[in-house]
Amino acid sequence: MNFILFDGPSRNALLPFTYTRPVADIRIGILTIREKWEKHLGYTTTTITEDYLSDKYPMVEMEENVMINASFLPNEDLVEQIKGLKPEQAIFYDEEVIAFFTTDAQEEVDLKKYKAIEYEGECVQIQHTWDIFSKNGEALESDFDLITKGRESQPLPSSNNVIAPENIFLEEGVTIEFCTLNASNGPIYLGKDSLVLEGSNIRGGFSLGENAIVKMGARIYGPTTIGPGSKIGGEVNNSVLFANSNKGHDGFLGNSVLGEWCNIGADTNTSNLKNDYGPVRLWSYETKSFAETGRQFCGLMMGDHSKCGINTMFNTGTVVGVNANIFGSGYPRNFIPSFSWGGASGFTTYKPQKAYQTAKAMMERRGVEFNDEEQKILDQVFELTKKWRKN
């Protein structure tokens, strides 16, 4: 069978993260949404997404295709139903389509002609940016069970203080000594060749990706995900870093999501709770205004390639776009458009060529090339986000 993941109606509500990736490539739990589906299905997938992303994330269409809404996370029951679909059958959940089996080209699909099957099981859907951290614990536990089933963890060195060791799994090449791990409230997963330096205190659920690093003396509260190639330090609570991003120093990051290739300066702090304990409002690209999240705790949403200098202070519920560079004293505003340069005293446009020089330098440190494909995507993001910048 040919499985294709499509962005669906949640795509715009997941900006700025979906400016630079399909919904399927958002990381939540241990794996990206795509990696979850591929492990459950036993097949590789391709993607229907924005045209400007299609070179990097192409679609392969065959005569028979099963289309899956990438905002839904897989589970065994749902996957079984999807694998059992017949042509012109569709699975719905609260009037939103989860998956359908089509023999039509994507532009010819009319779901009104399909036999509707209501999915009656429990389902996790990522519809808003804050869902990435608020539903991270459930996704992390599900991924942990999926990845570790029938496998044996590498031994945990005896120098560590451990609570609930049965909920801890180490892949090959993990280095960890003289740390405290408490997995009684959620599993702890340490990816291949990851490094946890001495004196770190970690409460699960927690996932550390391949080649990622926890800096010395870090204090991490779950459920938190640190993606592959990332570095984390200081105090972190219920946050998700996609991949290759750094918060390597002291300072607090809570109820937050960072995309790829972000860098947080030393002693940067994010507020995740308003002084009046009221619900947090977050910038919405859909409504072009601040929208209620219904959440009391919500920190920073930062798009790919954005950076901030030392001692930056982020207000509760701040949204930073793609390729922004923030610095200086005081609190910058709660919505910082893509390709912005400045801070509390004001912003100017961060010229693309200057931004790309920074991106290239950071990526080279990880042995990754900043290529034409990447630049074309960011060029398009620059054009798409012009309306949010004042100059």
C-alpha positions, 0 to 999 in steps of 0.5 A: 500500500502507498501511504501519503501524509497530508497537512490537513486543516491544522497546518496554519494553526501550527505556524511558525513550525509549519513554515519550514516543514510539513505537519508530519515532521513535527516532533512530539514525544520521542519521534516525529509524527512521520516516524511514528506512522512509519513504525506503526505501518511498516512502510515509508511515507511521502507528503502532500504539503505546501508547493514550496516545501515539495522539493524537500518533502516530495509526494509519490502518488500511485494508482491506489493511495491511502491518505492520512491526516498528519495531525493525528498520532497513530495507535494500534487500533487506528492503524489496524482500521487504516490498513483495513480500508477499501477503495472509497472508504474514509475514517472520520473523527468528530467530522474531521477525516483521519484517513481515506483510500482513494484511486483518484488523483488528489485534486479529484477527491470528493469525500462526500462520495466516500463511505464514512467510518466513524473512529470510536477509539481514543485519538491524539490530535495536534491542532495547535502549537501548544499541543506539542508540549501539552500532549508531549507526555502522552506521546512520549509514553506511547513512543517509549513503548513502541521503540523499546518493546522486546528490546533490552536497554544498555546497562546504566552505570552504577554511579547514577542515582536511579528511581524506577529503573524499569522505565529507563532505556539507554541506546548504544553509545550513551554516556551518563555518570553521577546523575539522578534519574527519576522515572516514576512519573514517566519513562526516560529514553536516552538515544544513541550516542547521547551524553548526559554530563555529571550532576544532571537531575532528570525527572521523566518523562524525558527523551534525549535524541541521538547525539544530543547533550545534557550539560553539567548540572541541568535540572529537567522536569518532564515531560520534556523532549530534546531532539537529535543533535541538541544541547540543553542546560539550566532549568527546563520544564515540559518543553520540546526541542525539535533537533539541532537546537541549543539552550546550553546555559543557565536560565529557565525554559518552560512549556515551550517549543523550539524548532530546529537550528535555534540558539538560546543565549546564556541566562535567557528566561521564559515566563510560562505563567502570568502574574495574575494566573490567568489563561495565556493568549498566543499569537495566531497566524490564522486570525491575525490576532492573539487567541486564547489557549485555555492554558495557564502555563505557556511559554515560548514558541520559536520557529527554525533558525531563530536566535536570542542573545544573553539575558533575553527575557521572554514574556508569557506566551511569546511567538517568534517566527523563523530566522529572527535574531533577538537581543538587548535588555527589556521584554520584546513584544509577544509576537516577533515576526520572521526575519526580525532583528532587534529587541525591546527597543524595536525591530528592523528586517533581518536581511536574508543574506545576513541571516543565511550566513548565520544559518550556514555557520551553525549548520556547518558546526553539525556537519550539515550543509546549508544548500540551495533547497534550504535557502529556497524554502527560507526565501519563500518564508521571507516573502510569505511573512513580509506583511508581519514586518513593519520595515 
